[in-house]
Amino acid sequence: MKRHFSFLGFKEVIEARDSFDDFDKAFKNINKRAIDADLDGGKTKLLIYAYFAGHGTMYNGATML
C-alpha cells in the first residue's frame, strides 16, 4: 500500500507493521499532525487514511471477532 500511495504522489506515507508500539507511535504522530493542520488556518492539506490488513486477533489462543 505504501508503494501505491507513493506512486500516486503522496509526499509522506506512515507505515507501521506487526507491533502495537509502532501503531501507537504512528497514531500519536498522525494526531499531532492533524491538530497542527487544524491550527494553521487551512494552509496544510492533510489526508488521513488508515488501512489495516489483518486476519482477526487472538487472546490466549481464542479468536476474538
Number of C-alpha atoms within 10 A of each C-alpha: 9 12 9 10 12 12 10 9 8 12 8 9 14 12 12 15 9 8 9 10 11 13 15 12 13 14 15 12 12 15 13 11 15 16 10 13 15 14 11 9 8 10 9 13 8 12 8 11 7 8 8 8 5 7 8 8 10 10 7 6 7 8 10 9 7
